[in-house]
Amino acid sequence: MSLAMPLVAILSGAGISTDSGIPDYRGPQGLWRRDPEAEKLVTYGPYMADPEIRRRSWRMRLESPAWRARPNAAHRAVAELERTGTPVRVLTQNTDGLHQAAGLPGRKVLELHGSSRTVLCTACGVRGPMADALARVAAGEPDPACELCGGILKSATVMFGQALDTEVLAEAVAVARAADVFLAVGTSLQVQPAASLAGTAAEEGARLIIVNGEPTPYDALADEVIRDPIGTALPDLLRRL
């Protein structure tokens, strides 16, 4: 009789993608610390109400380093663990798609905050490629509207002030409860409800390991806290697992 392999759940935040050239938000060099006003560009109320905020937001998207980013050693290590046959689920707060680009099957990734590679009309709900909307911005449209209904377009991400998709969140909670090992990697564990998944996993008996350069509110619950750089620490940790 064989025992089932342990389920490894990984909650990943912005810190896992900094080695790919995408800045985080709340770290020592994070975007919000350097430019607190930038948070308005990804906050739903100001975005919907102020055309100038939208124009600045579209410029920020067009210039984002995410479009040039490639998976780094941490993303690749997660994909390699999955290829060993270990049950792996990634619950990511990131919208960059780098876990999938590293080779992790899309069905193994829950994008808690949506995808920046898709655009959404806030009026009619139609979706399309972000690349098409950015091409319009590059061609001179500072605030491109929906081509079907004229509604306001936004990235298909969960902005500040918006709730997470209830079905996605329910699936993430189920994964956290089922996990044998729960890794929180590169996340400040300050944004709820995603951060609470670490607590849920610990309460259900998972081994909680936090890999983050700065302290988090959940450190006291963790079985292990690792402060080393994620690009080396996570591959080493996953090899130990």
Sequence and secondary structure as in RCSB ss.txt:
>XXXX:A:sequence
MSLAMPLVAILSGAGISTDSGIPDYRGPQGLWRRDPEAEKLVTYGPYMADPEIRRRSWRMRLESPAWRARPNAAH
RAVAELERTGTPVRVLTQNTDGLHQAAGLPGRKVLELHGSSRTVLCTACGVRGPMADALARVAAGEPDPACELCG
GILKSATVMFGQALDTEVLAEAVAVARAADVFLAVGTSLQVQPAASLAGTAAEEGARLIIVNGEPTPYDALADEV
IRDPIGTALPDLLRRL
>XXXX:A:secstr
       EEEEE GGGGGGGT   SSSTT HHHH GGGGGGGBHHHHHH HHHHHHHHHHHHT GGGT    HHH
HHHHHHHHTT  EEEEES  S HHHHTT  GGGEEETTEEEEEEEETTT  EEEHHHHHHHHHTT SS B TTT 
 BEEEEE  BTS   HHHHHHHHHHHHH SEEEEES  S STTTTHHHHHHHHTT EEEEE SS  TTGGG SEE
E S HHHHHHHHHHH 
